[in-house]
Amino acid sequence: MKCAAQRAPQTVLGRHEPRKRVEAHHAQLVPLAS
């Protein structure tokens, strides 16, 4: 599940937003997912 959770935000957000935003947004998704 962790692999899929990491791929989704990087793939979807990565296309529209820069990596910096993806990392910041992903950092918020990690605690919620776990």
N, C-alpha and C positions, 0 to 999 in steps of 0.2 A: 504493500500500500504506500510505503514511503517513496518508492521509486516513481510510482504513478503520480503521486502528489507533487513531486519535484519536477517531473516532466511537464505537467499541465501548465503551471505558472510560467515556466521558462519558455515554453513553446508559444502559448497564447499571448502572454504579456510581452514576451520578447519581440514579437512582430510589430507591435504598435508602440511599445515604450522602450526607452533605453535600458541597458543592463542595470544602471544605478537604481532606477525605480523598481525594476524587477526584484533586485536584491532586497530593497527596503520593504517592498510589498510581501515578498516571500518570507522575510523575517517575521512578519506579522502573522502569516498563515501557519508557520511552523508550530508555535505554541498552541494555536487553535486546533490544529490537526492532532497533535500529541496530547 
